[in-house]
Amino acid sequence: MVPKPDLSELIDKHRALDVAIKNHREDFLSDWDGGHPYVKKFLGTEFLTPDLLQELPSRYVYFEDEPSVLEAVRLLHFKLESLDISCRNIAAGPGSSSLLVALSLWLVQQGSREVYYVPALYYTFHFFLRMLKIRLRPVSGKQVFESGSALNLPSHKTVLLLCDPV
């Protein structure tokens, strides 16, 4: 029997990685560093200040280093939900982790016990869903850009995940 992964080990590895790159964060590659063409369109100018827009192609944005980003998130929650929270109470992980956790918890709230996905899937997403006892079912044995790939979609209403981790 394969032992179940220990969440504390994963957290320790994330912390160790953060410490290892702390003084060299400009070398940490991400989609933000790639200058994604839709960042400004999807996030909007209210969220992305001119100073931040100028820096995006050159470095990864860590929430704890950008009080303006935390303040924008705080104001968003106030505007949409009338929640008056402190920036200290905003827990956001670097990269997609916070979004993946939020979606995972939403799936639990919706009563999802099984979800389908188009390969490939972020390992972190796979890890969170397994931890929450949500069964994952691939709809293809290949990634959609590979020759000979075909989608074996279910006939019933369900959740279909499509990520871009490649």
N, C-alpha and C positions, 0 to 999 in steps of 0.2 A: 504494500500500500504506500502510495506517495504521500508524504506529510503535507498538510495544508500550509500555505505560506503564512508567515507571521507578519502582520501589518507593521509591527514595531521595527522589524528588520528593513522593510521597505522605507519607512520614514527615516531610519538611521542612514540608509544609503542616499536618500535625497539630501539629508543634512550634510553628509560628508561631501557630496558633489558640490553643494552650495559653498561650503568652506573652501574646497579645492579651487573653485573658479572665482572666488570673491575678489581677488586682486587682478583678475584678468577677464572680467565680465565682457569686455569689448570683443573678446575672441569667441564667445558663446554664440553659435549660429542658431538662428531661428527664422521663422517667416518674416518677423518684423525686420530683421537685418536684410532680408531680400527685397525690401521695398514693395510689398504686395500692392498691386494697383488699386485694390478696393478698400484699403484701410480707411482712407479719408471718407469715402462714400458711405461705408457701413457704420463707422463710429461717429462721424459728424464733426464739424468744426467746434462745437461746444465742448466736446470731450478732448479733442486734440488741439492743444494750444499751439500757436506759431512756433514757440521755442521747442516744444516736443516734436512737432512735425519736422523741424529742421534736423533733429537728432535721430529720428527713427531709422533712417537708412544706415546709421553708423553704430548704433548700439542697441542692445536688448533693454527693454524697459522693465525694471523691477519696481513693483508697487511701493515698497517701503522707501525707495529713493525718490519718488515723485509725489510729493504732497498734493500737487494740483490734480493728479489722477485720482487719488483717494477722495479729495474734496468733490470732484465731479461725480464719483460713484455715490458719495453721501448725498449730494444734492439730487441725484436721480431718484434715490429711494424716498427722499422727502417729497419730491414733486409727484411721483407716481403712487406712493403708498402712504404718504403723510407720516413716515417714520423719521423721527429726529434722532439719528444715531451719530455716534462719534466716529471719526476716522480710525481711531484705535480699535473699533469694533468691526472693521471691514477686514474680513479674512479672504485674501486672494492669493492664489498660488501663482508662481511664475509660469508662463506658458498656458497650456489648455487645461491644467489639472482642476482648477476651480469650476470651469464650465463642465468638464466631464463628471465631476462629483455632483454638481447641481442636476445635470441630466439623469444621472444614475438614481439619485434620490427621488426625482420626479417620477421616474419609471416605477419605483417602489410605491410611491403615493398613488399612482394610477392603477396599481394592482397587477402590473406586468410581471409574469413569472417566466416568460420566454420572449426573446427578441431575436430577430433575424438581422444579419449584417452582410454587406458587400465587402469582401476582403480588399484591403487589409484593415485591421482595426488597431487602434492605439493599444499598446500593452496595458497602459494605466487604466483605460476604459474596461478592457477585458478583466483586469484585476479587481476593479471596483464592483463590476457586475457579478463576478463570481463570489466575491465576499458578501454581496447582498442576496445571494442565492437566486440570481436571475440566469436562466439557461440561455446560452448563446448558440445560434444556429447559422452557420455560413450558408449563403444561397449560391455559392460557386466554389469550385475547387481552385480557381485561378483568379487573379486580379483582372478587372474588366478590360484593361488595356492589353492583356496577353492574348496571343493568338489562340483561338479555340475556346475562349471563355464563353460560358452560357449561364444565365441566371435561372436558378430553379426556385422560383418564387412560390410562396405558400398560397393556397386557394382561399384562406380565411383572412379576416381583418387582423392585422398585427402591427407591430412596430418594425420598421426597416431602418437600420443605421447605415449611413454612408459617411465615411471619414476620408481624410486625405493625408495619411501619415507617411506616404511614400515621397 
